[in-house]
Amino acid sequence: MNSTEPQVTSSTRAGFPTYEAAPASAPGKAPVVLLHGAFADHESFRGWLGPLAAGGHHAIAPARRGRVGVGPERAEGLAFDDYVADTIAVLDTLDEPAILVGHSLGALVAQRLAEQGRARAIVLLAPAPPAMLTAQAVALPHFLPQMPRIMTGRPFVVGPAACSALALNRLPEADRPAVHQHLTHESGKVYRAAMFGTIKVDARKVTVPVFVAGGTDDRIIATSLTRKTAKHYGVEPRIIEGRGHWIIGEPGWEDLLAEVVAWVS
């Protein structure tokens, strides 16, 4: 962290573990709530909090149910609407509407909340689409063994090898163990819904600004899906050459963060 950036602190909001950073002076800008992706927790956005706070935003990265310290164990039985409700509970602790920054599955949560009028703006990074999440060929060997659990809605977790091959392919190997430490079980019900495209968002009800970004080397969210999501909201996507799914933490993430800070400000 830059020594001039506000300090990141651990707290809880609505009962969920949270990282936060507040501006040095009274914030004159909207709060920013950062929503983590599948198999991850709020640690994934920790590096984003200080720069956002330095830009004048109260930045908040909450966990959701099924993560360490928040039951049910291994995300057993959770549905997508549960993740939406968890985020609403956090938003209800704020005095004004927030800008939502979502990664992967967290971006789909952000889209639903914008549809419900609960966002000032949304930033969608490597976003799960409001349509079928079709697997790329490279992902099939890693997910096919999990299909019985996904189809029956049982929780499952991807191991370090699969995580490295699919999500962290553009992250240096030396940096991957830190991400692996926070791998967590994901709800099979939620993943099944994403795969089958049963989570829909009415773009006509999303009336706030939308920013969409993805990488050309993303092995989970294909570039075509990122473009499709952007088109759904009538915006042009920011497609970054050579970036993978871990666009929020792989080399060059600071440049993307700077773009987001400029956009939300």
C-alpha positions in Angstrom: 0.0 0.0 0.0 1.2 3.5 -0.8 2.0 5.3 2.5 -0.2 8.2 1.5 -3.3 5.9 1.1 -5.9 5.5 3.8 -5.4 2.4 6.0 -7.5 -0.8 5.2 -9.2 -2.1 8.3 -11.2 -5.2 9.1 -14.7 -4.9 10.3 -18.2 -6.4 10.0 -21.3 -5.1 8.3 -24.7 -6.7 8.6 -22.8 -9.6 10.2 -20.4 -10.2 7.3 -16.6 -9.9 7.5 -15.6 -6.8 5.7 -12.5 -4.8 4.6 -12.9 -1.0 4.5 -10.9 2.1 3.8 -12.3 5.6 4.4 -11.0 8.9 3.0 -8.8 11.0 5.2 -11.4 13.8 5.2 -15.2 13.6 5.0 -16.1 11.8 1.8 -17.6 14.0 -0.9 -18.1 11.1 -3.3 -20.3 8.0 -3.3 -19.3 4.9 -1.4 -18.0 2.0 -3.4 -18.9 -1.6 -2.5 -16.8 -4.3 -4.1 -18.3 -7.7 -4.7 -16.1 -10.8 -4.9 -16.5 -13.7 -7.3 -17.2 -17.4 -7.0 -14.9 -19.6 -4.9 -13.4 -16.4 -3.5 -13.9 -14.0 -0.6 -13.5 -10.3 0.2 -9.7 -10.7 0.3 -9.6 -10.6 -3.5 -10.4 -6.8 -3.5 -8.2 -5.8 -0.6 -5.7 -4.0 -2.8 -8.4 -1.9 -4.3 -9.6 -0.3 -1.1 -6.8 2.2 -0.4 -6.7 3.8 -3.8 -10.5 4.1 -3.9 -10.4 5.8 -0.5 -7.6 8.0 -1.6 -9.9 9.1 -4.5 -12.5 10.2 -2.0 -14.7 7.1 -1.7 -15.5 5.1 1.3 -14.6 1.7 0.0 -16.1 -1.5 1.4 -15.4 -5.1 0.4 -17.8 -7.5 2.2 -17.9 -11.3 2.2 -21.1 -13.3 1.6 -22.7 -16.3 3.2 -20.8 -19.6 2.8 -17.4 -18.0 3.4 -15.2 -18.5 6.5 -17.0 -17.2 9.5 -20.4 -17.0 7.8 -22.6 -20.1 7.5 -23.9 -22.3 6.1 -20.8 -24.4 6.0 -19.4 -24.8 2.4 -22.2 -22.6 1.0 -24.6 -25.6 1.3 -28.0 -24.9 -0.2 -27.4 -21.2 -1.0 -29.1 -19.7 -4.1 -28.2 -16.6 -6.1 -31.0 -14.6 -4.4 -29.3 -15.3 -1.1 -26.1 -13.6 -2.4 -28.2 -10.6 -3.5 -29.9 -10.5 -0.1 -26.5 -10.5 1.6 -25.4 -7.6 -0.4 -28.6 -5.7 0.2 -28.0 -6.1 3.9 -24.6 -4.5 3.6 -26.0 -1.7 1.4 -28.7 -1.0 4.0 -26.0 0.0 6.4 -25.0 2.9 4.2 -26.5 6.4 4.2 -26.6 6.7 0.4 -26.7 4.6 -2.8 -23.3 3.0 -3.6 -21.3 2.4 -6.7 -21.0 -1.4 -7.1 -17.8 -3.0 -8.4 -18.2 -6.7 -9.1 -15.8 -9.4 -10.3 -17.1 -12.5 -12.0 -20.1 -13.8 -10.1 -20.0 -10.6 -8.0 -20.6 -8.7 -11.2 -23.8 -10.6 -11.8 -24.9 -9.7 -8.3 -24.2 -6.1 -9.1 -26.3 -6.4 -12.3 -29.3 -7.7 -10.4 -29.0 -5.0 -7.8 -28.8 -2.3 -10.5 -32.0 -3.8 -11.9 -33.6 -3.4 -8.5 -32.5 0.2 -8.2 -30.0 -0.4 -5.5 -26.9 1.0 -7.3 -25.6 4.4 -8.3 -23.5 2.9 -11.0 -22.0 -0.6 -11.7 -18.5 -1.7 -12.7 -18.4 -5.2 -14.1 -15.0 -6.9 -14.3 -14.7 -10.2 -16.1 -18.5 -10.4 -15.5 -20.6 -13.5 -15.3 -23.3 -12.8 -17.9 -27.1 -12.5 -17.4 -27.2 -15.5 -19.8 -25.7 -18.9 -20.2 -22.2 -19.2 -18.8 -20.8 -21.5 -21.5 -17.5 -23.2 -20.6 -14.5 -22.9 -22.9 -12.8 -26.0 -24.1 -9.8 -25.4 -21.8 -12.2 -25.5 -18.8 -14.0 -28.7 -19.5 -11.4 -31.1 -18.0 -11.5 -29.2 -14.7 -15.3 -28.9 -14.5 -16.6 -32.2 -15.9 -15.6 -34.1 -12.8 -17.7 -31.6 -10.8 -20.8 -31.9 -13.0 -22.6 -34.4 -10.7 -22.3 -32.0 -7.8 -23.3 -29.0 -10.0 -26.3 -30.7 -11.5 -27.6 -31.8 -8.1 -26.9 -28.4 -6.6 -24.3 -29.6 -4.1 -21.4 -27.4 -3.1 -18.0 -27.9 -4.6 -14.6 -26.2 -4.7 -11.9 -25.9 -7.4 -8.5 -26.9 -6.3 -5.2 -25.0 -6.7 -4.4 -26.7 -10.0 -7.7 -25.8 -11.6 -7.6 -22.3 -10.2 -4.2 -21.8 -11.6 -5.1 -23.1 -15.0 -8.4 -21.2 -15.4 -8.4 -18.1 -13.2 -4.8 -17.4 -12.5 -3.2 -18.2 -15.9 -1.9 -14.6 -16.2 -0.8 -14.3 -12.6 2.9 -15.2 -11.8 3.2 -18.6 -10.2 4.9 -17.1 -7.1 1.7 -15.0 -6.5 -0.8 -17.8 -6.8 -0.5 -19.5 -3.4 -1.8 -16.3 -1.7 -5.0 -16.6 -3.8 -5.3 -20.4 -3.3 -5.4 -19.8 0.5 -8.7 -18.1 0.1 -10.4 -20.7 -2.2 -13.7 -21.6 -0.7 -16.6 -23.9 -1.6 -19.2 -22.5 -3.9 -22.9 -23.3 -4.0 -23.7 -25.8 -6.7 -27.1 -24.3 -7.0 -25.7 -20.9 -7.8 -23.2 -22.3 -10.3 -25.9 -24.4 -12.0 -28.1 -21.4 -12.4 -25.2 -19.4 -14.0 -24.4 -22.3 -16.4 -28.0 -22.7 -17.5 -28.6 -19.0 -17.8 -31.5 -18.8 -15.5 -30.3 -15.6 -13.8 -31.8 -12.9 -16.0 -31.5 -9.1 -15.8 -33.9 -6.8 -17.5 -31.5 -4.2 -19.1 -34.4 -1.7 -19.4 -34.5 -1.5 -15.6 -30.8 -0.7 -15.4 -30.8 3.0 -15.8 -27.4 3.8 -14.1 -24.0 4.1 -15.8 -22.3 0.7 -16.6 -18.6 0.0 -17.1 -17.6 -3.4 -18.5 -14.0 -4.8 -18.7 -12.5 -8.1 -19.5 -9.3 -9.8 -20.7 -8.6 -11.6 -24.0 -7.0 -14.5 -22.1 -9.8 -15.1 -19.7 -10.4 -18.9 -19.6 -13.6 -18.6 -17.5 -15.5 -15.6 -19.0 -14.8 -15.7 -22.8 -14.3 -12.3 -24.5 -17.4 -13.0 -26.5 -19.4 -13.2 -23.2 -17.9 -9.9 -22.0 -18.9 -8.3 -25.2 -22.4 -9.8 -25.0 -22.8 -8.4 -21.4 -21.7 -4.9 -22.5 -24.1 -5.0 -25.5 -26.9 -6.0 -23.2 -26.5 -2.6 -21.5 -25.7 -0.7 -24.6 -22.1 0.2 -23.7 -18.7 -0.5 -25.2 -16.5 -3.0 -23.3 -13.0 -2.4 -22.2 -11.2 -5.4 -23.6 -7.6 -5.6 -22.3 -5.1 -7.6 -24.3 -3.3 -10.4 -22.5 -5.4 -10.2 -19.3 -7.0 -13.3 -17.7 -9.9 -13.8 -15.3 -7.9 -12.5 -12.3 -8.0 -9.1 -13.9 -8.4 -7.6 -10.4 -5.0 -8.8 -9.2 -2.7 -9.9 -12.0 0.0 -7.7 -13.4 -1.5 -4.5 -14.7 -4.3 -4.5 -12.2 -3.2 -1.1 -10.9 -3.8 0.4 -14.4 -7.3 -1.0 -14.5 -8.0 0.3 -11.0 -6.9 3.7 -12.0 -9.4 3.6 -14.9 -12.1 2.5 -12.6 -11.3 5.2 -10.0 -11.4 7.8 -12.8 -14.7 6.5 -14.1 -16.5 6.3 -10.8 -15.2 9.8 -9.9 
